[in-house]
Amino acid sequence: MNMLKKRLQNRIIWVEANFNMERSWSVGHNKSISLGKTAVLMGILNVTPDSFSDGGEHNSLQDAISHAQKMFSEGAKIIDIGGESTRPGFDEITLKDEQERVLPVVKQLNLMENVLLSIDTYHVETARLALMEGANIINDIWGLQKEPEMAALVAEERAGIIIMHNSRHRNVHPDIIEDQKFFFDKSLEIAKKSGIPDDNIVLDPGFGFGKDFQTNLALLDRASELAMFGFPMLAATSRKRFLGTITGHSEPKMRDIATSATSVLLRKAGFSIFRVHNIAANRDALAVVDALSDVENSVIEGKK
């Protein structure tokens, strides 16, 4: 009984800390997005021939725009546009190729109302041009640690920045949370020295990036511990390989139900933003969690 009471108390503390707290993510072009009581969906738009899940499906400008509009109509608040596959073993492409893929899409989508645009790149020149075309957010898979000028660009343009944890090409701590702390402490120090406001920062623990099956599961299980950083968290588990290992689905598109399950778990762990391929499935799953939080909030209010 004491253990159950303690778990309930911890749950109440978590709900008060995460769902009662309205916070705003400041992004480029003097815009912001509310985080807190309602999960925010970010739609993945890959304009690449070789992405692990949907490579080649949205290569033409019209196909890309149509898919973005579909995701927006289903509930996406942010569209994340990527022109270079970052799947395991990916080959880097030239800046010219990346920019020719993403910039026309950013320019066209900027004509849409009430949608924020994110550019998925670790190249500062691509990011700079995308911001000029109307992008609001930079999604950097190297967490500001790849190209030194990236942090200065974010600070100068007051863009939103997603700082992602990456375990590739370095020695890692055997404890996943300690490794997250080591990596994010370095990235956040870069951000601070460059003058990036805290309100512009979101953290992504980087599921799948240099992490084996057991490490991904450990990260999923201990995700609530990442609240120690004090920043909004983004979940990007969509169709990842470790979900295929769990479900037996080798085809990435068959992993959407498993993705929705992780979205529920991570929402309950305090995450705010969900970067996914299938907007509708995750929208409905997250709506259940948010409805439950409303009930819990009512219980808490009744106890005061």
Protein Blocks (a to p, Z undefined) as FASTA:
>chain_A
ZZmmmmmmmmmmmmmmmmmpccddddehhiacdehjbccdddddddbfkbfklgoklmpm
klmmmmmmmmmmnopabdcddfbdcbehiacddfklmmmmmmmmmmmmmmpghiacdddd
fbfklmmmmmmnopabdcdfkgoplbmmlmmmmmmnopacdddddfehiacdfblklmmm
mmmmmmmmmmmmnopafklpccdehgoiapafklmmmmmmmmmmmmmnopacdddfehpa
klmmmnopablklmmmmmmmmmmmmmmnopabdcdfblmlmmmmmmmmmmmmmmmmmmmm
mmZZ
